[in-house]
Every structure is written in C-alpha cells, then in structure tokens.
C-alpha cells in the first residue's frame, strides 16, 4: 500500500469541516431568503396602509368641510356660535376616537420579521441541544 492509497486524517477532518460549513451557509442562506421575503411583505403592507389612510383622509376632509360649511350656512343668522362650537366639540371627539382606533389597530398587527426570529431561535435551540 503506497502513501496515496490510504485515507488521511486531514482529508476526513477537512471533509467534515466542508460539510459543516456548507450546512451553516445553507442555513444562513435560507434565513436571509426568509428575511427578504418578510421585508417585502412588510413594505407592501406599509404601502397599502399608507394608501388607505390617504384615501380616507382625503374623502373625510372633503366630507367634513362641505358638511361644516352647509351647517354654518343654514344656521348663520340664528345660532352660528352654537353650530361652530358644536362642530368643534364633535370633531375633537371624532379625532380622539380615531386615534384610539388607530392605536388598537397598530397593536394588533403582527410583529415584523416574526418568522425569521422564530427560525433563528429554533436553530439556536437545536444547536444548544446537540451539545
């Protein structure tokens, strides 16, 4: 048996290191793909929310403006201060209710990148349990 015919310890060790490195890099690649996908989903969700908020604000402001002008016009001679004060109170209450509703909506949204964090946590748990 010549020197070239026998397996060396270094090739077995290096092969194991290569396999380990390939596994680690594959895991990192999978996590990066998942993170990228979640980032795209978050971006799309934020754009959707912005579009809806913009549309609601635009339509709401038009409705509020024309309704207020109509009320003030009808009651200008008889009760203009009452109407203006009532509108101010009404709009303040509506604004507070919308702020509360928005906070509730935002608190019920899923955490960003939850799936990526879960996968990394399970990877860490797997590594710790194998030791």
Backbone as ProteinMPNN parsed JSONL, in Angstrom:
{"seq_chain_A": "XXXXXXXXXXXXXXXXXXXXXXXXXXXXXXXXXXXXXXXXXXXXXXXXXXXXXXXXXXXXXXXXXXXXXXXXXXXXXXXXXXXXXXXXXXXXXXXXXXXXXXXXXXXXXXXXXXXXXXXXXXXXXXXXXXX", "coords_chain_A": {"N_chain_A": [[0.827, -1.169, 0.0], [0.699, 2.134, -0.945], [1.637, 5.546, -0.21], [-0.374, 7.174, -1.279], [-2.644, 5.625, -1.3], [-3.854, 5.286, 1.191], [-6.343, 6.564, 3.436], [-6.254, 9.835, 4.726], [-6.118, 11.52, 7.862], [-6.45, 14.23, 7.822], [-7.898, 14.782, 5.459], [-10.374, 13.64, 6.046], [-11.09, 15.144, 8.245], [-11.078, 17.7, 7.09], [-13.05, 17.302, 5.18], [-15.257, 16.957, 6.83], [-15.338, 19.484, 7.965], [-15.88, 21.004, 5.679], [-18.43, 20.014, 5.036], [-19.831, 20.789, 7.326], [-19.497, 23.576, 7.136], [-20.843, 24.021, 4.706], [-23.411, 23.314, 5.465], [-23.95, 25.264, 7.429], [-23.747, 27.626, 5.895], [-25.825, 27.127, 4.092], [-28.003, 27.175, 5.821], [-27.866, 29.837, 6.694], [-28.321, 31.098, 4.25], [-30.973, 30.279, 3.773], [-32.258, 31.59, 5.902], [-31.763, 34.246, 5.257], [-33.181, 34.453, 2.86], [-35.784, 34.089, 3.834], [-35.944, 36.328, 5.53], [-35.724, 38.356, 3.609], [-38.07, 37.929, 2.127], [-39.991, 38.452, 4.123], [-39.397, 41.131, 4.578], [-40.168, 42.29, 2.141], [-42.917, 41.746, 2.295], [-43.622, 43.312, 4.524], [-43.023, 45.853, 3.547], [-44.866, 46.052, 1.44], [-47.235, 45.885, 2.916], [-47.062, 48.238, 4.447], [-47.168, 50.182, 2.418], [-49.74, 49.689, 1.449], [-51.252, 50.363, 3.743], [-50.615, 53.078, 3.947], [-51.739, 54.034, 1.547], [-54.483, 53.511, 1.957], [-54.955, 55.081, 4.257], [-54.42, 57.623, 3.229], [-56.444, 57.874, 1.268], [-58.751, 57.732, 2.87], [-58.367, 59.954, 4.525], [-58.435, 62.054, 2.628], [-61.066, 61.831, 1.497], [-62.552, 62.039, 3.85], [-61.848, 64.599, 4.802], [-62.894, 66.211, 2.772], [-65.651, 65.62, 3.084], [-66.099, 66.507, 5.722], [-65.489, 69.232, 5.472], [-67.427, 70.186, 3.586], [-69.819, 69.473, 4.89], [-69.601, 70.955, 7.233], [-69.536, 73.59, 6.223], [-72.078, 73.681, 5.091], [-73.769, 73.4, 7.366], [-73.033, 75.695, 8.862], [-73.83, 77.682, 7.055], [-76.642, 77.267, 6.946], [-77.381, 77.896, 9.596], [-76.437, 80.446, 10.091], [-77.69, 82.928, 10.659], [-79.239, 82.413, 12.959], [-78.031, 80.673, 14.967], [-75.16, 80.677, 14.928], [-72.785, 80.601, 16.552], [-73.332, 78.495, 18.29], [-73.502, 76.371, 16.508], [-70.892, 76.404, 15.408], [-69.376, 75.933, 17.747], [-70.432, 73.438, 18.491], [-69.654, 71.885, 16.294], [-66.878, 72.009, 16.605], [-66.511, 70.622, 19.04], [-67.593, 68.142, 18.307], [-65.803, 67.341, 16.234], [-63.456, 67.152, 17.687], [-64.023, 65.02, 19.45], [-64.388, 62.961, 17.56], [-61.812, 62.888, 16.457], [-60.28, 62.021, 18.665], [-61.454, 59.488, 19.05], [-60.692, 58.266, 16.641], [-57.912, 58.241, 16.933], [-57.641, 56.475, 19.104], [-58.725, 54.166, 17.908], [-56.866, 53.761, 15.834], [-54.529, 53.253, 17.321], [-55.3, 50.855, 18.55], [-55.603, 49.255, 16.28], [-52.936, 49.22, 15.322], [-51.686, 47.931, 17.447], [-52.59, 45.358, 17.185], [-51.325, 44.338, 15.008], [-49.144, 41.998, 13.364], [-45.871, 41.185, 14.636], [-43.001, 42.579, 13.092], [-40.953, 40.559, 11.035], [-41.282, 38.186, 12.447], [-41.324, 35.462, 11.78], [-38.714, 35.019, 10.856], [-37.248, 35.517, 13.187], [-38.267, 33.459, 14.78], [-37.362, 31.185, 13.397], [-34.576, 31.502, 13.667], [-34.37, 31.332, 16.43], [-35.21, 28.681, 16.815], [-33.151, 27.401, 15.467], [-30.962, 28.077, 17.111], [-31.785, 26.795, 19.481], [-31.71, 24.169, 18.629], [-28.972, 23.85, 18.12], [-27.928, 24.276, 20.682], [-29.057, 22.119, 22.075], [-27.817, 19.973, 20.885], [-25.307, 19.928, 21.897]], "CA_chain_A": [[0.0, 0.0, 0.0], [1.505, 3.34, -1.051], [1.186, 6.705, 0.553], [-1.562, 7.762, -1.879], [-3.782, 4.733, -1.18], [-4.501, 5.281, 2.498], [-7.039, 7.815, 3.771], [-5.553, 10.647, 5.712], [-6.996, 12.108, 8.873], [-6.74, 15.616, 7.472], [-8.96, 14.856, 4.447], [-11.619, 13.357, 6.748], [-11.385, 16.323, 9.068], [-11.41, 18.787, 6.171], [-14.342, 16.983, 4.594], [-16.267, 17.26, 7.849], [-15.427, 20.946, 8.057], [-16.577, 21.48, 4.487], [-19.848, 19.665, 5.191], [-20.364, 21.676, 8.357], [-19.553, 24.922, 6.547], [-21.915, 24.051, 3.709], [-24.673, 23.306, 6.201], [-24.122, 26.579, 8.063], [-24.033, 28.592, 4.837], [-27.166, 26.849, 3.579], [-28.949, 27.677, 6.826], [-27.824, 31.305, 6.625], [-28.99, 31.48, 3.007], [-32.414, 30.11, 3.981], [-32.732, 32.655, 6.804], [-31.732, 35.505, 4.507], [-34.31, 34.424, 1.932], [-36.98, 34.314, 4.638], [-35.911, 37.725, 5.942], [-36.008, 39.163, 2.424], [-39.49, 37.777, 1.84], [-40.738, 39.191, 5.145], [-39.168, 42.552, 4.349], [-41.044, 42.665, 1.038], [-44.293, 41.738, 2.788], [-43.784, 44.48, 5.393], [-43.027, 47.037, 2.689], [-46.149, 46.05, 0.744], [-48.265, 46.186, 3.906], [-46.964, 49.659, 4.787], [-47.659, 50.951, 1.277], [-51.197, 49.539, 1.465], [-51.791, 51.159, 4.848], [-50.467, 54.483, 3.583], [-52.724, 54.351, 0.51], [-55.808, 53.555, 2.586], [-55.03, 56.256, 5.133], [-54.5, 58.808, 2.368], [-57.776, 57.938, 0.663], [-59.719, 58.04, 3.923], [-58.163, 61.35, 4.935], [-58.899, 62.937, 1.567], [-62.527, 61.798, 1.445], [-63.057, 62.546, 5.121], [-61.682, 66.059, 4.869], [-63.901, 66.801, 1.883], [-66.965, 65.483, 3.708], [-66.146, 67.394, 6.89], [-65.502, 70.617, 5.003], [-68.717, 70.547, 2.998], [-70.86, 69.37, 5.917], [-69.456, 72.105, 8.126], [-69.966, 74.788, 5.506], [-73.534, 73.627, 4.946], [-74.369, 73.693, 8.67], [-72.81, 77.104, 9.188], [-74.667, 78.466, 6.142], [-78.046, 77.181, 7.359], [-77.616, 78.474, 10.917], [-75.653, 81.671, 10.229], [-78.489, 84.004, 11.249], [-79.888, 82.087, 14.227], [-77.216, 80.032, 16.007], [-73.849, 80.382, 14.334], [-71.801, 80.234, 17.572], [-73.686, 77.16, 18.769], [-73.116, 75.411, 15.466], [-69.43, 76.347, 15.337], [-68.908, 75.251, 18.963], [-70.822, 72.03, 18.39], [-68.779, 71.239, 15.313], [-65.544, 71.882, 17.199], [-66.57, 69.515, 20.013], [-67.8, 66.897, 17.56], [-64.565, 66.971, 15.542], [-62.485, 66.755, 18.705], [-64.39, 63.671, 19.887], [-64.097, 62.046, 16.454], [-60.353, 62.76, 16.356], [-59.83, 61.168, 19.769], [-61.897, 58.125, 18.752], [-59.849, 57.739, 15.566], [-56.583, 57.962, 17.488], [-57.766, 55.239, 19.879], [-58.911, 53.062, 16.96], [-55.588, 53.542, 15.154], [-53.618, 52.597, 18.274], [-55.775, 49.481, 18.699], [-55.261, 48.574, 15.028], [-51.491, 49.004, 15.265], [-51.273, 46.973, 18.469], [-52.988, 44.015, 16.759], [-50.553, 43.94, 13.835], [-48.088, 41.045, 13.711], [-44.548, 41.764, 14.786], [-42.2, 42.429, 11.877], [-39.91, 39.534, 10.963], [-41.52, 37.185, 13.489], [-40.948, 34.138, 11.277], [-37.245, 34.939, 10.837], [-36.777, 35.386, 14.573], [-38.641, 32.127, 15.241], [-36.445, 30.222, 12.781], [-33.26, 31.654, 14.288], [-34.494, 30.786, 17.788], [-35.231, 27.216, 16.74], [-31.787, 26.988, 15.109], [-30.149, 28.181, 18.32], [-32.194, 25.737, 20.392], [-31.2, 22.91, 18.071], [-27.515, 23.839, 18.33], [-27.667, 24.13, 22.127], [-29.462, 20.793, 22.496], [-26.911, 18.961, 20.331], [-24.05, 19.937, 22.683]], "C_chain_A": [[0.874, 1.235, 0.0], [0.911, 4.463, -0.219], [-0.135, 7.26, 0.027], [-2.814, 6.909, -1.663], [-4.502, 4.826, 0.16], [-5.195, 6.618, 2.772], [-6.287, 8.557, 4.857], [-6.567, 11.259, 6.666], [-7.377, 13.531, 8.492], [-7.84, 15.713, 6.415], [-10.314, 14.549, 5.08], [-12.047, 14.546, 7.586], [-11.797, 17.497, 8.182], [-12.761, 18.554, 5.505], [-15.478, 17.283, 5.569], [-16.448, 18.76, 7.992], [-16.161, 21.536, 6.855], [-18.074, 21.206, 4.582], [-20.514, 20.568, 6.218], [-20.518, 23.096, 7.816], [-20.672, 25.046, 5.528], [-23.272, 24.075, 4.394], [-24.968, 24.652, 6.836], [-24.474, 27.625, 7.007], [-25.414, 28.377, 4.231], [-28.229, 27.362, 4.544], [-29.006, 29.199, 6.802], [-28.541, 31.796, 5.369], [-30.508, 31.363, 3.149], [-32.974, 31.227, 4.854], [-32.744, 34.005, 6.092], [-32.873, 35.571, 3.493], [-35.617, 34.701, 2.671], [-37.065, 35.772, 5.083], [-36.255, 38.649, 4.782], [-37.492, 39.11, 2.071], [-40.337, 38.55, 2.854], [-40.573, 40.697, 4.98], [-40.044, 43.06, 3.205], [-42.508, 42.718, 1.484], [-44.565, 42.967, 3.668], [-43.861, 45.763, 4.57], [-44.368, 47.157, 1.966], [-47.277, 46.426, 1.702], [-48.246, 47.659, 4.278], [-47.459, 50.547, 3.652], [-49.182, 50.873, 1.21], [-51.825, 50.4, 2.55], [-51.717, 52.643, 4.512], [-51.507, 54.895, 2.538], [-54.132, 54.446, 1.102], [-55.965, 54.785, 3.477], [-55.164, 57.527, 4.306], [-55.882, 58.963, 1.761], [-58.832, 58.322, 1.692], [-59.585, 59.495, 4.368], [-58.693, 62.328, 3.893], [-60.43, 62.996, 1.533], [-63.14, 62.367, 2.72], [-62.955, 64.056, 5.236], [-62.666, 66.771, 3.942], [-65.293, 66.755, 2.515], [-67.111, 66.431, 4.891], [-66.253, 68.855, 6.456], [-66.881, 71.01, 4.47], [-69.869, 70.439, 4.003], [-70.804, 70.561, 6.866], [-69.926, 73.388, 7.458], [-71.483, 74.83, 5.355], [-74.227, 73.967, 6.268], [-74.219, 75.162, 9.045], [-73.678, 77.995, 8.305], [-76.129, 78.466, 6.606], [-78.32, 77.908, 8.68], [-76.877, 79.795, 11.141], [-76.434, 82.758, 10.977], [-78.964, 83.679, 12.665], [-78.941, 81.558, 15.296], [-75.812, 79.697, 15.507], [-72.813, 79.97, 15.375], [-72.074, 78.842, 18.126], [-73.254, 76.101, 17.762], [-71.597, 75.293, 15.397], [-68.849, 75.643, 16.563], [-69.233, 73.77, 18.937], [-69.953, 71.262, 17.412], [-67.371, 71.021, 15.884], [-65.504, 70.725, 18.196], [-66.708, 68.181, 19.287], [-66.508, 66.435, 16.89], [-63.475, 66.556, 16.523], [-62.761, 65.333, 19.189], [-64.075, 62.646, 18.801], [-62.594, 61.828, 16.318], [-59.807, 61.856, 17.455], [-60.226, 59.715, 19.516], [-61.046, 57.491, 17.647], [-58.443, 57.422, 16.054], [-56.609, 56.666, 18.288], [-57.907, 54.037, 18.953], [-57.612, 52.74, 16.22], [-54.597, 52.839, 16.076], [-54.0, 51.134, 18.468], [-55.402, 48.673, 17.456], [-53.768, 48.25, 14.979], [-51.021, 47.99, 16.303], [-51.633, 45.535, 18.086], [-52.241, 43.544, 15.509], [-49.475, 42.948, 14.252], [-46.74, 41.75, 13.808], [-43.762, 41.567, 13.49], [-41.135, 41.337, 12.046], [-40.059, 38.465, 12.043], [-41.071, 35.793, 13.031], [-39.434, 33.975, 11.246], [-36.704, 34.751, 12.24], [-37.103, 34.005, 15.129], [-37.692, 31.077, 14.676], [-35.053, 30.297, 13.41], [-33.283, 31.094, 15.702], [-34.501, 29.261, 17.771], [-33.862, 26.67, 16.326], [-30.884, 27.006, 16.334], [-30.491, 27.084, 19.317], [-31.668, 24.386, 19.938], [-29.699, 22.785, 18.315], [-27.202, 23.62, 19.795], [-28.012, 22.733, 22.607], [-28.515, 19.717, 21.983], [-25.597, 18.915, 21.093], [-24.181, 19.162, 23.946]], "O_chain_A": [[1.725, 1.373, 0.878], [-0.157, 4.338, 0.382], [-0.939, 7.767, 0.809], [-3.929, 7.405, -1.823], [-5.677, 4.466, 0.239], [-4.695, 7.675, 2.385], [-5.753, 7.955, 5.788], [-7.724, 11.482, 6.31], [-8.479, 13.99, 8.792], [-8.646, 16.642, 6.466], [-11.315, 15.146, 4.686], [-13.224, 14.904, 7.626], [-12.755, 18.205, 8.491], [-13.525, 19.495, 5.29], [-16.527, 17.797, 5.179], [-17.569, 19.251, 8.125], [-16.965, 22.456, 6.999], [-18.89, 22.066, 4.25], [-21.625, 21.052, 6.006], [-21.55, 23.737, 8.017], [-21.37, 26.059, 5.487], [-24.181, 24.778, 3.953], [-26.101, 25.132, 6.79], [-25.394, 28.419, 7.201], [-26.099, 29.342, 3.893], [-29.241, 27.92, 4.119], [-30.088, 29.78, 6.883], [-29.276, 32.782, 5.411], [-31.245, 32.241, 2.699], [-34.051, 31.754, 4.572], [-33.646, 34.814, 6.31], [-33.464, 36.633, 3.292], [-36.458, 35.46, 2.189], [-38.132, 36.382, 5.021], [-36.995, 39.617, 4.955], [-38.095, 40.135, 1.752], [-41.294, 39.227, 2.477], [-41.513, 41.454, 5.219], [-40.604, 44.153, 3.296], [-43.248, 43.623, 1.098], [-45.623, 43.586, 3.561], [-44.665, 46.65, 4.859], [-44.939, 48.245, 1.892], [-48.169, 47.195, 1.344], [-49.305, 48.272, 4.413], [-48.105, 51.564, 3.904], [-49.843, 51.877, 0.945], [-52.816, 51.088, 2.307], [-52.665, 53.384, 4.771], [-52.088, 55.976, 2.63], [-54.883, 55.365, 0.775], [-57.0, 55.451, 3.445], [-55.945, 58.413, 4.653], [-56.432, 60.064, 1.74], [-59.706, 59.144, 1.415], [-60.587, 60.182, 4.563], [-59.33, 63.322, 4.241], [-61.016, 64.079, 1.538], [-64.133, 63.093, 2.669], [-63.879, 64.712, 5.715], [-63.207, 67.818, 4.295], [-66.026, 67.744, 2.482], [-68.143, 67.085, 5.039], [-67.031, 69.619, 7.025], [-67.433, 72.04, 4.857], [-70.8, 71.244, 3.959], [-71.837, 71.106, 7.254], [-70.639, 74.184, 8.069], [-72.097, 75.89, 5.477], [-75.179, 74.748, 6.278], [-75.175, 75.795, 9.494], [-74.214, 78.99, 8.793], [-76.775, 79.513, 6.656], [-79.397, 78.479, 8.852], [-76.711, 80.214, 12.287], [-75.876, 83.433, 11.842], [-79.079, 84.584, 13.492], [-79.049, 81.974, 16.45], [-75.344, 78.568, 15.65], [-72.024, 79.064, 15.109], [-71.139, 78.091, 18.401], [-72.706, 75.063, 18.132], [-71.071, 74.181, 15.335], [-67.926, 74.839, 16.431], [-68.406, 72.941, 19.316], [-69.563, 70.124, 17.673], [-66.758, 69.975, 15.666], [-64.559, 69.936, 18.191], [-66.024, 67.211, 19.614], [-66.157, 65.258, 16.971], [-62.657, 65.693, 16.208], [-61.836, 64.533, 19.324], [-63.548, 61.574, 19.098], [-62.15, 60.703, 16.089], [-58.953, 61.01, 17.19], [-59.426, 58.808, 19.742], [-60.72, 56.306, 17.718], [-57.849, 56.432, 15.627], [-55.699, 55.845, 18.166], [-57.28, 53.002, 19.182], [-57.295, 51.57, 16.006], [-53.899, 51.921, 15.645], [-53.128, 50.268, 18.543], [-54.94, 47.537, 17.567], [-53.384, 47.132, 14.635], [-50.056, 47.264, 16.062], [-51.04, 44.593, 18.611], [-52.509, 42.451, 15.01], [-48.945, 43.035, 15.36], [-46.501, 42.767, 13.157], [-43.848, 40.511, 12.863], [-40.504, 41.231, 13.098], [-39.064, 37.902, 12.501], [-40.501, 35.035, 13.816], [-38.921, 32.905, 11.575], [-35.813, 33.932, 12.467], [-36.304, 33.435, 15.873], [-37.263, 30.176, 15.397], [-34.427, 29.266, 13.657], [-32.325, 30.451, 16.131], [-33.871, 28.625, 18.615], [-33.458, 25.599, 16.781], [-30.13, 26.062, 16.569], [-29.597, 26.503, 19.932], [-31.238, 23.565, 20.749], [-29.218, 21.712, 18.68], [-26.297, 22.853, 20.122], [-27.318, 22.203, 23.475], [-28.419, 18.649, 22.587], [-24.842, 17.953, 20.95], [-23.226, 19.07, 24.716]]}, "name": "protein", "num_of_chains": 1, "seq": "XXXXXXXXXXXXXXXXXXXXXXXXXXXXXXXXXXXXXXXXXXXXXXXXXXXXXXXXXXXXXXXXXXXXXXXXXXXXXXXXXXXXXXXXXXXXXXXXXXXXXXXXXXXXXXXXXXXXXXXXXXXXXXXXXXX"}
